């Protein structure tokens, strides 16, 4: 099945770089998926034939749903987190086949423009892609891949284009394609497939999540690879560094085999830390929690020994649907997560979505904004559309009857916003009590995100109104430096080590200590061991991060002396140059 013709001499060690989205190293023969794009014809449909064309489209949608249900049944055989992740994804895809904007838009195009169903699907996908392209949030923008995959499945069923299976591959085969979908990933048996690489894809998509769940080394976004590789070529996938090596020399293979074994040894060492408390050398206990984007990450949070969920983003409940979820649906989802954490606290952030983050279910409430980052989003939207907030808070109060839960408010800038939410919480609690619905007793702690300079500078006032703080360093850096890291023209200026950012963090931390309330950091800095000593030296004792980062951060904490970290931070806070600050941090890390 492979082309066994030897390569010309001098073509060894062809190196390609992309995004390492799932750590590990795989070495094996390439299996190139030459799927290509589906050839989509476009033609006019006579008025008399429009009903038949609509029926043809509906048949393709029904067949697509049948395929997805079959694939979902297969998904149950995958290992834990991967099974949950794919089941969630396929449920979302199935939902998109039930009267979603995509399906409704295609039917409308067929009726109004009288074009064939395949062309209508392509046109609708193009329009949706343009809308998603305007989204500044990388995670939410990547959700267009879900819509595109559903649309492509429909087109394949309309054109009767075949799918290529991964059957009968040699052990350790490396899948290579222009694009690898989550459904493709679901068909990869980790016992047989070594890893995969593709020209397209990003770190926030479901394909990346699936790869991490399955433990498959993977590199996405590799330009030029498809043009150079053939099935049967030996290939190395370095998912840790984001490198693909085509036709490696024996010396290169030996070097990567040694690195692979070293990674395995290190992972075994990190796994042994699961039940060990994160305590500095001088005896200070640090709480390590996980951030969650999706309920399916619960398995991984438990696997790494997370002490709770420091940030559960609730936006997933509102995506890929035409109507916002009701209180009962949200309660059922939150209850599963709370119970799944087995008595460890779950911090749920209220809806943080606005004109820069697409949620079609909220379309009637959100108008366009000249500057989405400064517009109607997060708590501003929730307080404007109170029924949305009341449904969320009702679900949270009810879920709190099953385990500890905390309520976190995003984009707070004034104490008045906090007071307004507390009043709504009391109102919702009274409503539920009248209906004899069990709720958290006492009511859950209420906290705020410190993610704007205004909130950081008013932290001492906010601390008198809330039960805890959560530092959102991603947005805090963006708003402080007036830099959108999604804008490639200025992204290089985004620097969380800027003195202004660090001073705001220090002020918020001091305000929390003064008011004797907890402060947690849930931005990307929390998951980077390079910054651990800095954060602890700034007074932080709770860190929340993506689950895969937790063992490495715990390992760094175990090696630290907190008193020495505080002395080094005192020196850092006297600096005005981010470059000097970075050098001091790296020098301190090198000493330990």
N, C-alpha and C positions, 0 to 999 in steps of 0.2 A: 504494500500500500504506500510505501515511501519511496522516494527517488534516492537510490543508493549510490548514484554517481558521485565519486569523490570531488571535493572542492579543489579549485586551483590552489597551488602553493601561494603563500603570502596573504591569504584571506583569513588567517587565524585572528582571534581576539578582536573582532569587530565590536566596539563598545557603543551602546546606545543608552541615553539617559531619559528618565521619565519620572513619574511620581511613585515612590514606594508606599503602597497603601496597605500592605499586609506583610509584617516582618517575617524573616526567614530566608533561607537559600535553597533553591531547587536546581538540580542538574539533570538534564535528560534530553531525549529526542523531541524535536518540535513537531507539533501537529497543527498545521495551518488551516484555519477555517476560511475557505474562499467563498464566503457567503455573498459578498457584493451587495449592492443595493437592488431592491426589487424594481424591475422595469414596470413603471406605472403608465398605462396608456391614458390619454385624455380625449374624450369625444363628446359630442352633444347627444342628448337623449330626447327623442321626440316627445311631445307633451303626452301623447297617448301611452308611452312606455314608462312614464315616471313612476306610476304605482308598482310596476314590475321591478324597476331599479331599486326602489325603496325596499321592496321585499327581498331582493338579492342582498342588499346591505344588511337587513335584519337577520337573514340567514347566516351571513358571515359573522355577525356579532354573536349569535347564539352558538355557533361552532367555536368561536374564540372562548366563550364562557365555558363550554364543555371541556376544551383543552386545559383551561386554567384549573378547573375542578379536578381533572385527572392529575395534573401536575401537583396540586395541593395534596392529593392523597399520597403521591410519591414522596412529598416533602417530609411526611411524618417519619420516614425512615432515616432522615439525616440526623447527625449528632445534635444534641440539645439546643444550643443557641441558634444554630443554623436553621433547624426545623421551625423554631418560633419566628425567626426573622423572615423566612420565606413565606410562612403561612400568613403573617401580617401583610407582606408585600402583595401576595396573590389575592388576599381579601380586598386590598385597595384596588388592584387591577380589575377584579370582578365588579367592584362598586362602580368603576368608571364605565363599565359596559351596561349599566342600568340607568339610562337617562341622564348621564353626565353632560357637561358642556360639550365635550368632544362628540358624543353620539348625537346629541340634539343639534349641534352645529352642522354635522355632516348631513343629517336628514333635511335640515333647512336649506343647505346649499343645493342638494339634489332637486328639491322642489322649486326653489327660486331661480337657480341658474341653469337647471336641466343639464348638468354634467354627470358623467358616470361616477359610480360610488368610489372607485379607487382614487380618482382625481379629487373628489370632494374630501376624502380623508386626508390626502396630502396637503390640500389647501388649508384645511382646518388646523392641521399640525403646524404648518408654517406660521399661521396667525397666532396660535398659542405660544410657539417658541419665541416670537418677537415680544410677547407680553412678559414671559418669564425672563427674557434676557435683560429686562429693565430692573430686575430685582437685585438689590445690593447684597442681600443675605445669601452667602454661598450655598448653605445647606438647602434653603428653600428654593433657590434658583435651580439647583440640581434636580428638583422634582419633575422638571420637564422631561427627564429621561423616562420616568414612569409613564407619562402620557404618550411619549413617542413610541415606547415599546408596545403599549396597548394598540396604538394606531397601526404600527407595523404588523402586528399579529393579524389585525383585521384585513390589511392589504394583502398579506400572504394568503389568507383564506379566500379572498376575492379572486386573486390571480392564480390560486392553486400552486404557489411556489413551495417547494419542499424544504423541510428543515434538515440540517445535517446533525447526526447523532455522534456521540463520543464513544460508541461501542467498539470493542476489540482493540483498544489502544494498548501499547506496551506499557508495563509498569513504569511509573515516573515520567510519563509523557508530559510535555509542556504545551498547553494550548496557546496559540497565537492567532489573533484576529484583528481586523480593523476596529471592531467593537464587540465587547462581551457583555451580554445582558445578565441581569440577576437570574433569569430563567435558565440561561446557559450554565451559570455557576451552580445552580441547583442540580444539574445533571452530572456534575463532577464528583466522582467518588474519591475522597482524599486518600483512600488506600491504593488507588491506581494513578490518579492525576498528581503530578508533582507541583504544579503551579501554573500561572498564566500571565500573559502580557498582551496589551492591546494599544493601538494607536490613539484611541479616544478614551475618555472617562476621567473622573476626578475622585478626590478623596472623600467627598460627601455623599456619593451615590450609593444606592443599594448594592451594587456589584461590589463596592469596596467593603461594605458592612458584611456581606455574605462571605467574602474572602477571609476576613478576620474571624468570622464565626466558625468557618471550616478549618482555619489554620493553614490556608494555602498561601504560600509566598506569591505576591502579585505586584506587577508594575504596570501602571496605566499611563496614558498620555505619552507614548513613545513615538516620536516622529521618525519617519523613514524606515522603520523596522520591517513593515510588510513588503516593501519593495525589494528588500535584500534577503529575506529568509525563505527557505523551502522546507516542506515537510521532510523529516528525517535528519535535518541539520542538528548537531549538538548545540544546546543552548543553556546558559546559566541565567537564572532569575535571582536577583538580589533585591528582595522586597524591603530590606532594611534601608539600603542606600539609594534605591530607585534606579538600579542599573541592570541592563540586559547585555550579556556577552554572547555574541554569535560565533560558533565554531572556535571555542576556547582551546588553547594549546594545552598539552598535558601538564605543563607547569602551572597554568592558570587554573585548570581543574583541581590540581592538588591543593593550591592555595585556597580555593573556595571550599573544598571539602574540609580543610582544617578550620576555616572560619565557621562552617556549618556546625561542626562538632563543638566548637567553643560557644556558639549561640545556644546549642542544646544544653550544655553544661550550665551556662548562666541562667537559662530559663528554669532549670531544675532547682538552682539555688534560690531564685526569686519565688518559685512555687512554695518553697519551704517557709517563706515569710508570712504566708497567709494567716496563720493563727498567732503571729507574734505582734504585740502592740508596738505602735510607732512611738518610740521613746528616745529622746536624745541621750547622749553619753552622760550628761549631768542630770538625768532623771526627770525631764519635762515631757509630759504626755501630749502627743499631737493627735488630733482626730482626722482621719482620712476618709472621705466620702466620695461618691461617684456622681458625675453629671449624667443625665439620661435624656436622649432625644426620643427614644421609642421604648415601649414596654418590653420589647424583646431583649433589651440590654440587661434585664433583670438577672438572667442566668449568669452573665459575665460579671456583674457587680457582686453576686454571691461568691463566684469562683475566686475572685481576688481578695475576698475578705473585707469588702467595703463596710464601714460602720454606719452607713445610712446613705440616703440620696440627698446630696447637698443642693441639687438643682434638677428638678423634673420640668422640662419645657412642655407646656401643654398644647403647643401649636399643632402637633401631629393630629389632634382630635378634629381639627378644622380643615385639614387639607384634603384635596381630591374629593370634594363633595359639594352639593349645591345648597344644602341647608345646614346651619350650624347644629352641633349635637345638643340634645336635650340634657337636662339634669340627670335623668336616670342612666343614660348611656355613659355620661362622664363618670358618674358614681361607680358603675360596674367596672370600668377600666381602672379607676384610681383604687378601688377596693382590692383588685387583683395585685396591684403593685404594693400596696401597704401590707397586705397579708403575705406577699412574697418576700418582703424584707424581714419578716419574723420578729417584729418588735423594735427594729431599728428605725429611726425617724426618716420620714420622707418629706422633703421640702418641695412644694408644688408652686411654681411661678404662675401667676395669672397670665392671661393671654397677652403675649408681646407680639402683636401683629398690627400692621398699618399699611399705608400706601406703598411702602417699600417692600412689603412681604405679602405675597399673594395668598389669599384664602378666598376662593370664589364663594364660599358659604357666607362671607361677610360683605359681599360686593355692594349690597344696598346701603351699607353703613359707611363705606369708605369712598371718598372722592379723590381725584388726583391731587398731587401736591407738588409745588415747585421744588421743594427740598424735602423729600420723604423722611430723612433722618431727623428733621426738625418739625415734622408735621403731626397729624393725628395718628398716634400710635400708642401701644402699650396701655398704661393706666389712663391716659387721656381718652382713648377710645372706650375703654371699659366704663369710665364714669359718664361718658356721653350716652352710651347705649347700655343703660343699667340692667335690662333683662339679661343681656349676655353675662354680665358680671354676677348677677344673682344666681343664674344657673350654675356657673362655675363654683361660686362660694358654697351653694347648697350641696353640690357634689362633694366638695372638700370636707365640709362639716360632717356629712354622712359617712364618708370614707374614714374620718377620724374616729368613728365608733369601733373600728376594726384594728386600730394601731396608731402609734404617734404620727401626727402629720403637722407640718408647719405651712403657713401661707406666706408667699413672697410676692411683693408688688414691684413691678418693673417701672423704670423711668420716673420714679418719684422725685419731685423737686421742692415740694412744700409740705409743711405739716398739715395744711388744710386738706390735701389729697388723702393723707393717712386717716384723718378724722372722718372724712366722708366715707371711706371704705369701712371703718369700724362701725359706723352707723348702719351700713348695709348688712354687715355681718350680723349685728344684733337683730335687725329686721328679719333676715332669713332664718336665724336661729329660732325666733318666736314663731314664725310660720311653721317650721318643721316640728316644733314642740306641740303646737296646737293639733297637728296631724299625728302625733304620737310616733314620729319617726326618730329612731335612735341617732344621736349625733355625738360628736366629741364632747366629753365633759371632764375637765373644763374646756372652754373653747380653745382652738389651736393658737399657738403663738403667731403673732403677725410681725413680719419683717419687711424691710425695703432693700432694693438694690441700690448700692452706691455706685452709679455708673455715669454721672454727669458731674462736672465741676461744681455746679450749684448744690447738688446733694452732698458732695464731699465737704464743701465749705460750710454747709448748714448741718453737718453731721451731729454737732453737739445739741442742736435744737431737735433734730429728728430722733435722737437717742432717747429723749424724754417721752416720745410718743409710741415707740415700737419695742418689740421684745428681742429683736436681733437684727444685725446687718449682714448683707452679702455683697462683697466687693466684686463688681463686674469689670475687670481690668480691660477687656477688649473694647467696650464702648467708652470707658473712662479715658483710655488713651486716645481714641478717635476724637472724642469731643474736646479734650484738652488741647490736642495739637491741631485740630481742624484738618484731619487727614483721613481720607477714606482709603483703607488698605486694599479695597477692591479696585481702586483706580490705579492702574499700572504706572501712570505718570508721576504719582506721588507716594506710592506704596513703600518705597525705600526710606521714606521719612518717618514711617510709623515705628515708634520706638518706646516700648513700655519702661525703658530705663531713663527716659527723659526726667531731669530733676523735678519738673513741674508735676509729672504723674506720680513720682515717688512721694513728693511732699503731700499731695492730696491723699494718697493711701495712708501715709503716716498720720495725718490729721484725723482721718476717719477711724483708724485703729485706736488712736488715743481717746477719741470721743466715746467709742464703745467701751473701752476699759474704764473711763471715768464714770460712765453710767452703769457699769457692771452688767453689760449685755454681751452675748456672744457675737463675734464677727467672723464670717467665713469668707474665703476667697474662692470664686468659682470660674474665674477667667482662665485663659490658656496658660498663664504664668504658673498656675497651681500644678499643672501636670509636667512641668519641665524641671528636672532635678537641678539644672544650672541655677535656677532662681530660689531653690528651697531655703538655703541659708539666709538669703536676703529677706524672704517673706517672714521667716521665723524671727529674724532680727528686728523686723518692723512691728512685731507684737502679735502676729497672727498665730493662732493655735488650732484652727480648723481649715482644712484645704479640701476642695472638691474638684474632681477632674474626671476625664474619660477613663473608664475602667482599666484599659491596658496600661495606662501610665502609673497606676497606683503602686505596683510592686517596686518600680524603680525609684519613685519618690520616697517610699518607706525605707528602702535600702539607704538612701542618702540621709534621711533623718537619723537612722541608727548610727551613722558615722559622725554626726555633728555634735559639737559642744555648743549649747545655746548661748552661754555667757560670752564665748568668743565670737559667735555670730552677731550678738548685739554690739560688741565693741567694733567689729568691722563695719556694721551698718551705721554706727555713729560717725565713722570716718567717711563713709559713702555719702551721707546726707550733707556733708560740708562741701561736696563737689558741685561744680556747675557744668561740667562737660560729660555728656553721656558716654563718650569714648573712654574717659578715665574711669567712670563708674563701671563700665563693662570689664575693663582691665582689672579693677580691684576685685570684682566678683569672681572672674576666672582665676585670678591669682589665689584667692582664698580657697576655691574649689580644688585647685591643684595641690594645695598644701595638705588636704585631708586624705 
